[in-house]
Amino acid sequence: MKGLLATLVGLAIVTLSNPATAYLVNVTTSIPVTSTRDDAQLRHAVESAVDDVLNGAIGFVPTVVTVQDARVIGNRIYILLLIADEDGEETMKRLFAGESAGNESPVEKEPGGEARNQPFGL
């Protein structure tokens, strides 16, 4: 009888619980440098790469897509994207509001005065 009662209580908790559904992901994609001969080709190549990520790698409907970083390494351009849904966007706002309220900023000044980006969350 105790086992049945425990099972029913467990099922009730699982059924009534509402798990967090905020999605906030970093995704890296790349394009060949040869596809960047002019600004129009670069724009088309980046948009195609982002569309490929959104259609093939993301299983939710994003409300925010931002380019966090882009670097040329060898013959490829690597693009770091931050993608969030509506709840993830709210989480981002709270995280960045905490940073501006006195916590460390994601941008630090180098000794020469130039700003450099820190990895998110460090």
N, C-alpha and C positions, 0 to 999 in steps of 0.2 A: 504494500500500500504506500509506503514512504517513497519507493522508487517511482511509482506512477505519479504521485503528487509532485516529486522533484522534476520529472519529465514534463508535466503540464506547466509548471512554473517556468521552466527553461524555455519551452515553446512559446509561452506568452511573452516572455522578455524578448526573445528573438523576433517574434512577429511584430511587436509594438515598437521596437527600437527603430530609430531613424538614423542610419549611419551618415557621416559627413560625406558630401559628394562634391567637394571643391577640387577642381583639377588645376594644377599649376606645374608646368613641365618645361624643362630646357631641352631643346633638340638641336643637334648639329647636323647640318647638311653641307654639301659642297657642289661647286660648279667648276668646269674647266676654265682656266684663264683665257684660252683661245676664243671663248664665247663672249669676250668683253672688248671687242674692237672699238666700239663707240658707246656713248651713253644709252642709246636706244637698245642696243644689243645687251648691255649690262642689265638694264632695267628688266628686259624680257627674260633673261636668264635667271635673275634673282626671283622674279615673280613666278616663274615656272618651278623653281626649286621649292619655294614656299608652298605653292599649290600642291606639289607632289607630297610634301610632308603633311599638309592638312588633309589630303584625301587618302593617303596611304598609311600614315603612322599614328594619327590621332583618332581616338575612338569617341570623341565628344565634340560638341559644337563650340568652337572658341569665340569669345567676344573680344579678346585682346591678343594681338600678335605683334611682338616687337623684336627688332634686331638688336641683340645685346652686344655683339662683337662680330667683326669680319676680319679675316687675316689671309694673306697670300702665303702659302707654303708650297714650295716647289711649283708645279704647274696647275695648282688648284686654289680656289678661293673657298675658305671654310667660313660658314655663316652660323653663328649661335643665335637661336631664336628662343624667346620666352613666350609661351603660349598659355592662356588661361581661359577658363569659362567664367560665367558670371560670378559664381561663388569664389572662384580662384582670384578673380579681379578684386573682390572685396578683401580677401586675405592679403593680396599684394598691397592694397592701400593701407591696411592696418600695419603691415610689416614696415613699409616705408614711412608711415607716420611715426612709428616708434623710433626709427632712425633719426628723423628730424627733430624729435623731442629730446635729444641729448645723447642718444646712442651714437656709435661710430657711423660715419657716412660711408657709402660705398665708393666715394671718390676721395682719394687722398692727394695731398700735394707732394710732389717730388722735391728734393732739396733745391733744384733749380727753379722751382715755382710752377712747373708743369703739373697738370692733373693727371692721375693715372687711375684706371678702374681697378677695384679689388673684386675678386670673385664674390658672387652673391652669397650672403650668409656668413662670410668670414670677417 
